[in-house]
Amino acid sequence: MIHVQQISKAYGDIVALRSLSFDIQPGEIVGLLGPNGAGKSTAIKIITGYLHPDAGAVKIDGLDVLKQLRAVQAKIGYLSEDTPLYPELSVQGYLQLVARLRGLPQPDLPRLLSAAVYGTGLQDYLARPIASLSKGLRQRLGLAQAILHEPRFLILDEPTVGLDPTQIVEIRALIKSLAQRSTILFSSHILSEVEAICDRVIIIINGELRADQSLRELSQSNDATLVLQSEPAGLAAALGSLAGITQVRPTQSVDGYPAWRISGGGDITPGIFELARRNNWALRELRRDTVTLESFFNQLATSA
């Protein structure tokens, strides 16, 4: 669906992107992450055709962004962090204006407007002037205009900013449902939002691609934690004899019981459990450790 190949962009002496490449498949929800100034906004502007790269190419649905810009932009829905709205218009008037600007066929307008309005929960605010809307309602209106034309590719920049917890849950569900017909690039500084919504993350640091990984793969760790009632003799040697285990480090659990952090290849917990059963160790806890997106991101950011 989206093919980004070796794009680079500099603003004078400042290099914003360095040979950035990635692909996004149809139906994926991909999180675009990076610290401030990492190059995320530049990448989005190039993908949408707002900026030309100094080098490289972008194709969306097989179309070259540089050569077929209008056709590409007709396939894109875009919610920016600060969506430009017209405060003097009503919600309905604004969406009708967007529909006319996009050249949507008149026979399709009732269905498209209804889907966008009800999908974002704006049905009770159609006659309200935009100037009177709260930030959360304006954000929902921005999302409504982005999905109005049923785009093949949807870019969402901080889509849940200003929403209350109930609205956030509703927008999450809406975004996931949109993936049935749209490929979604989701940019946010709220890492928990990315974990809740996305299938995969692309992390840009200093203009370079530092990670491109599914969240399922990212969360898996080859470390395990073992907590026992007491420390049996010869435990470290017994654990070290298991196939795949590379390191055993003693530690302590939060409630004071002896614990060990065990490293290895793949899921080593079944072997550890069987060893504990055979030796009648009083097992309190055995778990495969996980890696959070926050810890992974921070590790990359601090090592840059």
C-alpha positions as CSV (number, residue, x, y, z in Angstrom):
1,M,0.0,0.0,0.0
2,I,2.8,2.5,1.0
3,H,6.3,2.2,-0.2
4,V,8.8,4.8,1.1
5,Q,12.2,4.3,-0.5
6,Q,15.4,6.1,0.6
7,I,13.9,9.5,1.2
8,S,16.2,12.3,2.4
9,K,15.5,15.9,3.2
10,A,17.6,18.8,4.5
11,Y,16.8,22.3,5.5
12,G,20.0,24.1,4.8
13,D,22.7,22.5,7.0
14,I,20.0,20.7,9.1
15,V,19.4,17.1,7.9
16,A,15.8,16.1,8.7
17,L,15.8,12.7,7.1
18,R,18.5,10.4,6.0
19,S,17.7,7.6,3.5
20,L,14.5,6.6,5.3
21,S,12.8,3.5,3.9
22,F,9.8,1.4,5.0
23,D,6.7,-0.3,3.7
24,I,3.2,-0.5,5.1
25,Q,0.8,-3.2,4.0
26,P,-2.9,-2.8,3.3
27,G,-5.0,-2.9,6.5
28,E,-2.1,-2.3,8.9
29,I,-2.2,0.3,11.7
30,V,1.4,1.5,12.1
31,G,2.7,3.9,14.8
32,L,5.2,6.5,13.7
33,L,7.3,7.5,16.7
34,G,10.3,9.7,17.5
35,P,11.4,12.4,19.8
36,N,10.7,16.0,18.9
37,G,12.8,17.0,15.9
38,A,13.3,13.4,14.9
39,G,11.9,13.9,11.4
40,K,8.3,12.6,11.8
41,S,6.6,15.7,10.5
42,T,9.0,16.0,7.6
43,A,8.3,12.3,6.7
44,I,4.5,12.9,6.8
45,K,4.7,16.0,4.7
46,I,6.7,14.1,2.0
47,I,4.3,11.2,2.1
48,T,1.3,13.5,1.6
49,G,3.1,15.4,-1.2
50,Y,3.3,18.7,0.8
51,L,7.1,18.6,0.6
52,H,9.4,17.2,-2.1
53,P,12.3,15.0,-0.9
54,D,15.9,15.9,-1.9
55,A,16.2,12.2,-2.8
56,G,14.2,9.0,-2.8
57,A,10.6,8.2,-3.8
58,V,7.2,7.5,-2.2
59,K,4.4,5.3,-3.8
60,I,0.9,5.0,-2.4
61,D,-1.3,2.3,-3.8
62,G,1.1,2.0,-6.7
63,L,1.0,5.7,-7.5
64,D,4.1,7.9,-7.5
65,V,3.5,10.9,-5.1
66,L,5.8,13.2,-7.1
67,K,4.3,12.4,-10.5
68,Q,0.6,11.7,-9.6
69,L,0.1,14.0,-6.7
70,R,-3.6,14.8,-7.1
71,A,-4.6,11.1,-7.6
72,V,-2.5,10.2,-4.5
73,Q,-4.0,13.0,-2.3
74,A,-7.5,11.8,-3.3
75,K,-6.7,8.5,-1.5
76,I,-5.4,10.2,1.7
77,G,-7.3,11.3,4.8
78,Y,-5.3,13.5,7.1
79,L,-5.9,14.6,10.7
80,S,-3.2,17.0,11.7
81,E,-2.4,17.8,15.3
82,D,-4.0,21.2,14.8
83,T,-6.7,20.7,12.2
84,P,-7.6,24.0,10.5
85,L,-11.3,24.6,11.1
86,Y,-13.6,27.5,10.2
87,P,-15.1,28.7,13.5
88,E,-17.9,30.6,11.9
89,L,-19.3,27.5,10.2
90,S,-21.5,24.9,11.8
91,V,-20.4,21.3,12.0
92,Q,-22.7,20.3,9.2
93,G,-21.7,23.3,7.1
94,Y,-18.0,22.5,7.5
95,L,-18.4,18.8,6.5
96,Q,-20.5,19.8,3.5
97,L,-17.7,22.3,2.5
98,V,-15.1,19.5,2.8
99,A,-17.3,17.2,0.7
100,R,-17.5,19.9,-2.1
101,L,-13.8,20.6,-2.0
102,R,-13.1,16.9,-2.4
103,G,-15.5,16.7,-5.3
104,L,-17.5,13.9,-3.7
105,P,-20.4,12.6,-5.9
106,Q,-23.8,14.2,-4.9
107,P,-25.6,10.8,-4.7
108,D,-23.0,9.5,-2.2
109,L,-23.1,12.5,0.1
110,P,-25.9,11.4,2.5
111,R,-24.3,8.0,3.1
112,L,-20.7,9.5,3.5
113,L,-21.8,12.3,5.8
114,S,-23.9,10.0,8.0
115,A,-21.0,7.5,8.3
116,A,-18.5,10.2,9.3
117,V,-20.9,12.0,11.7
118,Y,-22.1,8.9,13.5
119,G,-18.7,7.3,13.5
120,T,-17.3,10.2,15.4
121,G,-20.3,10.9,17.6
122,L,-21.1,14.3,16.2
123,Q,-24.8,13.7,15.4
124,D,-26.0,15.9,18.3
125,Y,-23.8,18.9,17.3
126,L,-24.5,19.4,13.6
127,A,-26.1,22.8,14.0
128,R,-23.5,24.0,16.5
129,P,-21.0,26.6,15.3
130,I,-17.4,25.3,15.4
131,A,-16.4,28.3,17.6
132,S,-18.6,26.9,20.4
133,L,-17.1,23.4,20.4
134,S,-14.8,22.1,23.0
135,K,-11.3,20.9,22.0
136,G,-12.4,17.3,22.2
137,L,-15.4,17.9,19.8
138,R,-13.1,19.9,17.5
139,Q,-10.8,16.9,17.4
140,R,-13.7,14.6,16.5
141,L,-14.7,17.0,13.8
142,G,-11.1,16.9,12.4
143,L,-11.3,13.1,12.4
144,A,-14.7,13.2,10.6
145,Q,-13.3,15.3,7.8
146,A,-10.4,13.0,7.5
147,I,-12.6,9.9,7.0
148,L,-15.4,11.6,5.0
149,H,-14.3,10.4,1.6
150,E,-13.5,6.8,2.8
151,P,-9.7,7.1,2.1
152,R,-7.5,4.2,1.3
153,F,-4.7,5.7,3.4
154,L,-5.3,7.6,6.7
155,I,-2.7,9.7,8.6
156,L,-3.7,10.5,12.2
157,D,-1.4,12.9,14.1
158,E,-2.3,12.9,17.8
159,P,-5.9,11.9,17.2
160,T,-6.9,11.6,20.9
161,V,-5.5,14.9,22.1
162,G,-8.2,16.7,24.2
163,L,-10.5,13.8,24.5
164,D,-11.9,12.5,27.8
165,P,-11.3,8.8,28.7
166,T,-14.7,7.6,27.4
167,Q,-14.1,9.4,24.0
168,I,-10.6,8.0,23.8
169,V,-12.0,4.4,24.1
170,E,-14.6,5.3,21.4
171,I,-12.0,6.8,19.0
172,R,-9.7,3.7,19.5
173,A,-12.5,1.5,18.5
174,L,-13.3,3.7,15.5
175,I,-9.7,3.7,14.3
176,K,-9.5,-0.1,14.6
177,S,-12.7,-0.4,12.6
178,L,-11.4,2.0,9.9
179,A,-8.5,-0.5,9.3
180,Q,-11.0,-2.7,7.6
181,R,-10.9,-0.4,4.6
182,S,-8.0,2.0,5.3
183,T,-4.3,1.7,5.9
184,I,-3.4,3.8,8.9
185,L,-0.3,5.7,9.9
186,F,-0.7,6.8,13.5
187,S,1.6,9.4,15.1
188,S,1.4,10.1,18.8
189,H,3.6,11.0,21.8
190,I,1.3,8.9,24.0
191,L,3.0,5.5,23.9
192,S,0.2,3.7,25.6
193,E,-2.1,4.8,22.8
194,V,0.2,3.4,20.2
195,E,0.4,0.1,22.1
196,A,-3.4,0.0,22.3
197,I,-4.1,0.7,18.7
198,C,-1.2,-0.2,16.4
199,D,0.1,-3.5,15.0
200,R,3.6,-2.2,14.3
201,V,5.9,0.7,15.1
202,I,8.3,2.7,13.1
203,I,10.7,4.7,15.2
204,I,12.7,7.6,13.7
205,I,15.6,9.2,15.6
206,N,17.8,11.9,14.2
207,G,16.2,11.5,10.8
208,E,17.1,7.8,10.6
209,L,15.1,4.6,10.9
210,R,16.0,3.0,14.2
211,A,13.3,0.4,14.5
212,D,10.6,-1.2,12.4
213,Q,8.9,-4.0,14.4
214,S,5.6,-5.5,15.2
215,L,4.4,-4.8,18.8
216,R,4.0,-8.5,19.4
217,E,7.6,-9.3,18.5
218,L,8.8,-6.2,20.4
219,S,7.0,-7.2,23.7
220,Q,8.7,-10.7,23.7
221,S,11.7,-11.1,25.9
222,N,14.1,-14.0,26.3
223,D,14.4,-13.3,30.0
224,A,12.4,-15.0,32.8
225,T,11.9,-14.2,36.4
226,L,11.8,-17.0,39.0
227,V,10.6,-16.4,42.6
228,L,10.9,-19.2,45.2
229,Q,9.8,-19.6,48.9
230,S,13.5,-20.1,49.8
231,E,16.8,-20.7,48.0
232,P,17.6,-24.3,47.5
233,A,21.2,-25.5,47.4
234,G,22.7,-25.8,43.9
235,L,20.0,-23.7,42.2
236,A,22.3,-21.6,40.0
237,A,24.1,-24.7,38.7
238,A,20.8,-26.5,38.1
239,L,19.4,-23.6,36.1
240,G,22.7,-23.1,34.2
241,S,22.5,-26.7,33.1
242,L,19.3,-26.2,31.2
243,A,19.5,-26.0,27.4
244,G,19.3,-22.4,26.1
245,I,20.0,-20.6,29.4
246,T,22.9,-18.2,29.1
247,Q,22.8,-16.2,32.4
248,V,21.4,-16.5,35.9
249,R,21.3,-13.4,38.1
250,P,20.1,-13.4,41.7
251,T,17.8,-10.6,42.8
252,Q,14.9,-10.1,45.2
253,S,11.1,-10.0,44.7
254,V,9.1,-7.0,45.8
255,D,7.9,-9.0,48.8
256,G,11.4,-10.0,49.9
257,Y,11.5,-13.6,48.6
258,P,14.6,-14.8,46.7
259,A,14.4,-14.4,43.0
260,W,16.5,-14.8,39.9
261,R,16.5,-13.1,36.5
262,I,17.3,-15.8,33.9
263,S,18.3,-15.1,30.3
264,G,18.3,-17.5,27.4
265,G,17.0,-18.1,23.9
266,G,13.3,-18.3,23.2
267,D,10.7,-19.2,25.9
268,I,12.7,-20.8,28.7
269,T,9.9,-20.9,31.2
270,P,8.7,-24.5,30.4
271,G,12.2,-25.9,31.1
272,I,12.5,-23.9,34.4
273,F,9.1,-25.1,35.5
274,E,9.9,-28.7,34.9
275,L,13.2,-28.3,36.8
276,A,11.4,-26.8,39.7
277,R,8.8,-29.6,39.7
278,R,11.4,-32.3,39.7
279,N,13.4,-30.7,42.5
280,N,10.3,-29.9,44.6
281,W,11.2,-26.2,44.8
282,A,8.5,-24.1,46.5
283,L,7.5,-22.0,43.5
284,R,5.9,-18.6,44.2
285,E,6.2,-17.1,40.7
286,L,7.5,-17.9,37.3
287,R,7.0,-15.5,34.4
288,R,8.4,-14.6,31.0
289,D,9.4,-11.0,31.2
290,T,8.0,-8.5,28.7
291,V,9.4,-5.4,27.1
292,T,7.2,-2.3,27.1
293,L,7.1,0.1,24.2
294,E,8.1,2.9,26.6
295,S,11.2,1.0,27.8
296,F,12.2,0.1,24.2
297,F,11.7,3.6,22.9
298,N,13.6,5.2,25.8
299,Q,16.5,2.8,25.3
300,L,16.7,3.8,21.6
301,A,16.3,7.5,22.4
302,T,19.0,7.6,25.1
303,S,21.5,5.6,23.0
304,A,21.2,7.9,20.0
